[in-house]
Amino acid sequence: MIEALLQAILEQVDQPKKDLEHNLRALLNEAVTKMDLVSREELERQQTALNSANQKLIALQEQVKTLETLLQK
């Protein structure tokens, strides 16, 4: 009888823990969604695109300098 009572008490204690965990997970998911975060893969893709754009910009700047030099002659 004591064993059954103890088991019933443990089950009653365990349920609020599960409810709290569920509510915390939902709250954290909502908070992360509102933060407008990006994934590591997206960040790396954007860094690659930025590096590529910077290289093209440097090449174009060199072309402009070359053309300016030619025009001054």
C-alpha positions as CSV (number, residue, x, y, z in Angstrom):
1,M,0.0,0.0,0.0
2,I,2.8,2.4,0.8
3,E,4.5,1.5,-2.4
4,A,1.3,2.3,-4.4
5,L,1.0,5.6,-2.5
6,L,4.6,6.5,-3.2
7,Q,4.2,5.7,-6.9
8,A,1.1,7.9,-7.1
9,I,3.0,10.8,-5.4
10,L,5.9,10.4,-7.8
11,E,3.5,10.4,-10.8
12,Q,1.9,13.6,-9.5
13,V,5.3,15.3,-9.1
14,D,6.5,14.2,-12.5
15,Q,3.5,15.7,-14.4
16,P,4.2,19.4,-13.5
17,K,7.9,18.8,-14.5
18,K,6.7,17.6,-17.9
19,D,4.3,20.5,-18.3
20,L,7.0,23.0,-17.3
21,E,9.5,21.5,-19.7
22,H,6.9,21.7,-22.5
23,N,6.0,25.3,-21.7
24,L,9.7,26.3,-21.6
25,R,10.4,24.7,-24.9
26,A,7.5,26.5,-26.5
27,L,8.6,29.8,-25.0
28,L,12.2,29.4,-26.1
29,N,11.1,28.4,-29.6
30,E,8.9,31.5,-29.9
31,A,11.8,33.7,-28.6
32,V,14.3,32.3,-31.1
33,T,11.8,32.8,-33.9
34,K,11.3,36.5,-33.0
35,M,15.1,37.1,-32.9
36,D,15.3,36.7,-36.7
37,L,18.4,34.6,-36.5
38,V,20.2,33.0,-39.5
39,S,21.8,29.6,-39.7
40,R,25.5,29.1,-39.8
41,E,25.2,27.9,-43.4
42,E,23.4,31.1,-44.4
43,L,26.0,33.2,-42.7
44,E,28.8,31.3,-44.6
45,R,27.0,31.7,-47.9
46,Q,26.6,35.4,-47.3
47,Q,30.3,35.7,-46.4
48,T,31.3,33.9,-49.6
49,A,29.1,36.2,-51.7
50,L,30.6,39.3,-49.9
51,N,34.1,38.1,-50.6
52,S,33.3,37.5,-54.2
53,A,31.8,41.0,-54.5
54,N,34.8,42.5,-52.9
55,Q,37.2,40.7,-55.3
56,K,35.1,42.0,-58.3
57,L,35.1,45.5,-56.8
58,I,38.9,45.5,-56.5
59,A,39.3,44.3,-60.1
60,L,37.0,47.1,-61.3
61,Q,38.9,49.7,-59.3
62,E,42.1,48.5,-60.9
63,Q,40.5,48.8,-64.3
64,V,39.3,52.3,-63.6
65,K,42.8,53.3,-62.5
66,T,44.2,51.8,-65.7
67,L,41.7,53.7,-67.9
68,E,42.3,56.9,-66.0
69,T,46.0,56.5,-66.6
70,L,45.4,55.9,-70.3
71,L,43.2,59.0,-70.6
72,Q,45.8,61.2,-69.0
73,K,48.4,60.4,-71.6
